[in-house]
């Protein structure tokens, strides 16, 4: 008998947790805020790609290009601690028949390595990007700009987004002739579906907001936009 009672309690708890929506009157609102700020840091991504008929020659070219890249960065005062080298990839290039199915003789070997360079200052960004772009065996130069005080800005933006959400909720409650009660739940995933996913009510993928701007030019943008979007679920009372 005791086992049956325990099972019944477990099933009731599970049913409550898996409910698609809260079992009380509520309203969900989205609050948004954003700010344009001048960037002061950047992450520069670059690919070093070398090819040769001989594997050792292709690898030697890779080492030579990497050495040139490190020398260039050292010239502009970039510490080796700010340089991250990702896994080296070797690819065998083969000839193919016209139908594109049968592999034939080996034509050569290609080596690829991706580097991420963190610039704590942007005073030499344009020179660094320009010189890297002119190097042989280099491609895929991309820059991700950011600000060093991002956390402080985001905290302030979340507060502003919260006020925006509360104002929307008050207007909705007033229009429906109900009263706004306490906050039941809040998240900052940026959509209603991901909002419910946070509380186990939906399985859609969560989308992140407020990421730095990606730029492929050699100039520092005047500003980047940092934004925060929050979702709030308020209880309602008659």
Kinemage of the C-alpha trace (Angstrom):
@kinemage 1
@onewidth
@group {chain A} dominant
@subgroup {mainchain}
@vectorlist {calphas} color= white
{ca unk a 1} P 0.000 0.000 0.000
{ca unk a 2} L 2.814 2.382 0.900
{ca unk a 3} L 4.506 1.651 -2.417
{ca unk a 4} L 1.312 2.519 -4.290
{ca unk a 5} L 1.031 5.824 -2.421
{ca unk a 6} L 4.665 6.700 -3.240
{ca unk a 7} L 4.147 5.866 -6.903
{ca unk a 8} L 1.014 8.001 -6.971
{ca unk a 9} L 2.873 10.944 -5.435
{ca unk a 10} L 5.681 10.551 -7.935
{ca unk a 11} L 3.250 10.503 -10.884
{ca unk a 12} L 1.494 13.620 -9.579
{ca unk a 13} L 4.824 15.428 -9.196
{ca unk a 14} L 5.941 14.363 -12.673
{ca unk a 15} L 2.666 15.522 -14.210
{ca unk a 16} L 3.011 18.901 -12.539
{ca unk a 17} L 6.590 19.341 -13.762
{ca unk a 18} L 5.720 18.327 -17.324
{ca unk a 19} L 2.717 20.664 -17.604
{ca unk a 20} L 2.961 22.653 -20.875
{ca unk a 21} L 2.052 25.964 -19.198
{ca unk a 22} L 1.752 27.277 -15.613
{ca unk a 23} L -1.554 26.444 -13.943
{ca unk a 24} L -2.369 30.035 -12.969
{ca unk a 25} L -3.257 33.202 -14.930
{ca unk a 26} L -0.116 34.805 -16.318
{ca unk a 27} L 1.304 37.115 -18.954
{ca unk a 28} L 4.682 36.850 -20.701
{ca unk a 29} L 6.460 39.929 -21.976
{ca unk a 30} L 9.754 40.642 -23.693
{ca unk a 31} L 11.960 43.515 -22.591
{ca unk a 32} L 14.709 44.897 -24.802
{ca unk a 33} L 17.555 47.350 -24.494
{ca unk a 34} L 20.636 48.188 -26.529
{ca unk a 35} L 23.571 50.547 -26.640
{ca unk a 36} L 26.133 51.573 -29.216
{ca unk a 37} L 29.670 51.673 -27.806
{ca unk a 38} L 33.121 52.213 -29.239
{ca unk a 39} L 35.076 48.913 -29.320
{ca unk a 40} L 38.445 48.709 -27.601
{ca unk a 41} L 39.379 45.021 -28.110
{ca unk a 42} L 39.244 42.510 -30.937
{ca unk a 43} L 39.742 38.854 -31.768
{ca unk a 44} L 41.402 38.404 -35.162
{ca unk a 45} L 41.005 35.014 -36.819
{ca unk a 46} L 43.264 33.889 -39.650
{ca unk a 47} L 43.873 30.637 -41.539
{ca unk a 48} L 47.329 29.547 -42.681
{ca unk a 49} L 46.983 27.184 -45.639
{ca unk a 50} L 49.940 25.611 -47.473
{ca unk a 51} L 50.174 23.107 -50.324
{ca unk a 52} L 52.909 21.100 -52.000
{ca unk a 53} L 53.349 17.890 -53.946
{ca unk a 54} L 55.459 16.667 -51.033
{ca unk a 55} L 54.083 16.473 -47.513
{ca unk a 56} L 57.324 17.623 -45.874
{ca unk a 57} L 57.516 20.662 -48.143
{ca unk a 58} L 53.931 21.672 -47.402
{ca unk a 59} L 54.618 21.314 -43.677
{ca unk a 60} L 57.798 23.389 -44.000
{ca unk a 61} L 55.809 26.149 -45.720
{ca unk a 62} L 53.334 26.085 -42.860
{ca unk a 63} L 56.085 26.489 -40.261
{ca unk a 64} L 57.692 29.274 -42.276
{ca unk a 65} L 54.420 31.197 -42.635
{ca unk a 66} L 53.624 30.747 -38.945
{ca unk a 67} L 57.052 32.103 -38.009
{ca unk a 68} L 56.445 35.164 -40.196
{ca unk a 69} L 53.059 35.684 -38.565
{ca unk a 70} L 54.529 35.523 -35.055
{ca unk a 71} L 57.312 37.932 -36.014
{ca unk a 72} L 54.751 40.383 -37.364
{ca unk a 73} L 52.659 40.222 -34.197
{ca unk a 74} L 55.727 40.630 -32.006
{ca unk a 75} L 56.608 43.802 -33.933
{ca unk a 76} L 53.318 45.337 -32.805
{ca unk a 77} L 53.694 44.209 -29.207
{ca unk a 78} L 51.209 41.322 -29.252
{ca unk a 79} L 52.120 38.810 -26.551
{ca unk a 80} L 52.328 35.121 -27.402
{ca unk a 81} L 49.853 34.594 -24.540
{ca unk a 82} L 47.284 36.359 -26.742
{ca unk a 83} L 47.772 33.940 -29.653
{ca unk a 84} L 45.873 30.656 -29.825
{ca unk a 85} L 46.761 28.011 -32.411
{ca unk a 86} L 44.034 25.487 -33.184
{ca unk a 87} L 44.447 21.906 -34.316
{ca unk a 88} L 46.543 21.314 -37.421
{ca unk a 89} L 44.665 19.666 -40.302
{ca unk a 90} L 46.364 17.692 -43.093
{ca unk a 91} L 44.456 16.919 -46.294
{ca unk a 92} L 45.569 14.660 -49.143
{ca unk a 93} L 44.685 16.056 -52.570
{ca unk a 94} L 43.957 13.453 -55.239
{ca unk a 95} L 43.152 13.495 -58.940
{ca unk a 96} L 39.663 12.349 -59.845
{ca unk a 97} L 37.976 10.885 -62.872
{ca unk a 98} L 35.426 12.982 -64.727
{ca unk a 99} L 32.561 11.239 -62.956
{ca unk a 100} L 34.077 12.385 -59.653
{ca unk a 101} L 33.827 9.008 -57.913
{ca unk a 102} L 37.046 7.066 -58.357
{ca unk a 103} L 40.104 8.291 -56.471
{ca unk a 104} L 43.301 8.382 -58.537
{ca unk a 105} L 46.896 9.466 -57.947
{ca unk a 106} L 47.892 11.761 -55.110
{ca unk a 107} L 48.488 15.292 -56.405
{ca unk a 108} L 49.841 16.793 -53.215
{ca unk a 109} L 49.229 17.665 -49.577
{ca unk a 110} L 47.529 20.609 -47.912
{ca unk a 111} L 48.027 21.783 -44.333
{ca unk a 112} L 45.625 24.168 -42.581
{ca unk a 113} L 45.916 25.798 -39.169
{ca unk a 114} L 43.669 28.449 -37.664
{ca unk a 115} L 45.026 31.142 -35.351
{ca unk a 116} L 43.094 33.455 -33.021
{ca unk a 117} L 44.814 36.671 -32.011
{ca unk a 118} L 43.453 38.695 -29.104
{ca unk a 119} L 44.180 42.414 -29.331
{ca unk a 120} L 43.774 44.166 -25.975
{ca unk a 121} L 44.272 47.488 -27.741
{ca unk a 122} L 43.198 48.580 -31.217
{ca unk a 123} L 45.785 51.253 -31.939
{ca unk a 124} L 47.632 48.995 -34.431
{ca unk a 125} L 44.671 46.941 -35.610
{ca unk a 126} L 44.608 48.350 -39.158
{ca unk a 127} L 48.349 47.837 -39.664
{ca unk a 128} L 48.242 44.289 -38.315
{ca unk a 129} L 45.229 43.307 -40.438
{ca unk a 130} L 46.715 44.916 -43.538
{ca unk a 131} L 50.085 43.182 -43.209
{ca unk a 132} L 48.543 39.792 -42.445
{ca unk a 133} L 46.298 40.053 -45.500
{ca unk a 134} L 49.348 40.592 -47.724
{ca unk a 135} L 51.143 37.463 -46.498
{ca unk a 136} L 51.332 34.400 -48.739
{ca unk a 137} L 49.503 31.250 -47.615
{ca unk a 138} L 47.027 33.221 -45.501
{ca unk a 139} L 43.268 33.502 -45.952
{ca unk a 140} L 39.996 33.919 -44.037
{ca unk a 141} L 40.951 37.044 -42.097
{ca unk a 142} L 38.027 37.977 -39.812
{ca unk a 143} L 37.720 40.291 -36.828
{ca unk a 144} L 35.331 40.208 -33.886
{ca unk a 145} L 35.224 43.509 -32.018
{ca unk a 146} L 34.241 43.898 -28.394
{ca unk a 147} L 34.593 46.093 -25.315
{ca unk a 148} L 36.614 45.317 -22.211
{ca unk a 149} L 33.791 46.398 -19.864
{ca unk a 150} L 31.097 44.294 -21.565
{ca unk a 151} L 29.944 42.725 -18.284
{ca unk a 152} L 29.211 46.116 -16.714
{ca unk a 153} L 27.306 47.245 -19.802
{ca unk a 154} L 25.275 44.038 -19.966
{ca unk a 155} L 24.279 44.305 -16.292
{ca unk a 156} L 22.983 47.816 -16.927
{ca unk a 157} L 21.196 46.728 -20.126
{ca unk a 158} L 19.484 43.843 -18.319
{ca unk a 159} L 18.156 46.331 -15.776
{ca unk a 160} L 16.820 48.568 -18.557
{ca unk a 161} L 15.304 45.576 -20.358
{ca unk a 162} L 13.602 44.566 -17.104
{ca unk a 163} L 12.017 48.009 -16.753
{ca unk a 164} L 10.888 47.828 -20.369
{ca unk a 165} L 9.297 44.422 -19.767
{ca unk a 166} L 7.507 45.597 -16.617
{ca unk a 167} L 6.081 48.631 -18.419
{ca unk a 168} L 4.710 46.383 -21.187
{ca unk a 169} L 3.186 44.006 -18.630
{ca unk a 170} L 1.495 46.869 -16.757
{ca unk a 171} L -0.051 48.163 -19.973
{ca unk a 172} L -1.327 44.705 -20.894
{ca unk a 173} L -2.778 44.108 -17.438
{ca unk a 174} L -4.470 47.530 -17.464
{ca unk a 175} L -5.993 46.822 -20.859
{ca unk a 176} L -7.396 43.486 -19.649
{ca unk a 177} L -8.633 44.941 -16.341
{ca unk a 178} L -6.483 42.636 -14.213
{ca unk a 179} L -3.691 43.274 -11.726
{ca unk a 180} L -0.036 42.503 -12.182
{ca unk a 181} L 1.289 40.193 -9.469
{ca unk a 182} L 4.824 38.956 -8.739
{ca unk a 183} L 7.416 37.727 -11.228
{ca unk a 184} L 7.245 33.956 -11.598
{ca unk a 185} L 10.151 33.415 -14.007
{ca unk a 186} L 12.694 35.298 -16.087
{ca unk a 187} L 15.372 34.470 -18.646
{ca unk a 188} L 17.464 36.214 -21.271
{ca unk a 189} L 17.409 33.724 -24.168
{ca unk a 190} L 15.556 36.065 -26.453
{ca unk a 191} L 12.397 34.212 -27.546
{ca unk a 192} L 9.206 32.803 -26.038
{ca unk a 193} L 9.974 29.263 -27.195
{ca unk a 194} L 13.411 29.260 -25.621
{ca unk a 195} L 11.853 31.012 -22.625
{ca unk a 196} L 9.600 28.025 -21.954
{ca unk a 197} L 12.494 25.668 -22.707
{ca unk a 198} L 14.325 27.142 -19.733
{ca unk a 199} L 11.583 25.848 -17.479
{ca unk a 200} L 11.320 22.442 -19.147
{ca unk a 201} L 8.293 23.333 -21.278
{ca unk a 202} L 9.831 23.316 -24.749
{ca unk a 203} L 12.762 21.667 -26.470
{ca unk a 204} L 13.648 24.275 -29.120
{ca unk a 205} L 17.228 25.452 -29.450
{ca unk a 206} L 18.243 28.447 -27.342
{ca unk a 207} L 19.440 31.468 -29.304
{ca unk a 208} L 22.040 33.842 -27.850
{ca unk a 209} L 21.800 37.594 -28.281
{ca unk a 210} L 24.167 40.507 -27.800
{ca unk a 211} L 27.205 39.037 -29.578
{ca unk a 212} L 30.038 41.277 -30.829
{ca unk a 213} L 30.033 42.527 -34.408
{ca unk a 214} L 32.083 40.581 -36.969
{ca unk a 215} L 33.889 42.724 -39.519
{ca unk a 216} L 36.077 41.673 -42.444
{ca unk a 217} L 37.527 45.115 -43.231
{ca unk a 218} L 40.807 46.543 -41.935
{ca unk a 219} L 39.251 49.478 -40.106
{ca unk a 220} L 38.009 49.679 -36.544
{ca unk a 221} L 34.250 50.390 -36.571
{ca unk a 222} L 33.102 53.557 -34.837
{ca unk a 223} L 30.776 51.514 -32.679
{ca unk a 224} L 29.311 48.086 -32.029
{ca unk a 225} L 25.858 47.440 -30.655
{ca unk a 226} L 25.368 45.463 -27.465
{ca unk a 227} L 21.806 44.346 -26.823
{ca unk a 228} L 19.973 42.315 -24.206
{ca unk a 229} L 16.572 40.692 -24.531
{ca unk a 230} L 14.824 39.201 -21.518
{ca unk a 231} L 11.527 37.347 -21.113
{ca unk a 232} L 9.479 37.722 -17.952
{ca unk a 233} L 6.468 35.734 -16.802
{ca unk a 234} L 4.212 37.670 -14.433
{ca unk a 235} L 1.386 36.207 -12.377
{ca unk a 236} L -1.980 37.918 -12.771
{ca unk a 237} L -4.753 38.462 -10.241
{ca unk a 238} L -8.369 39.510 -10.906
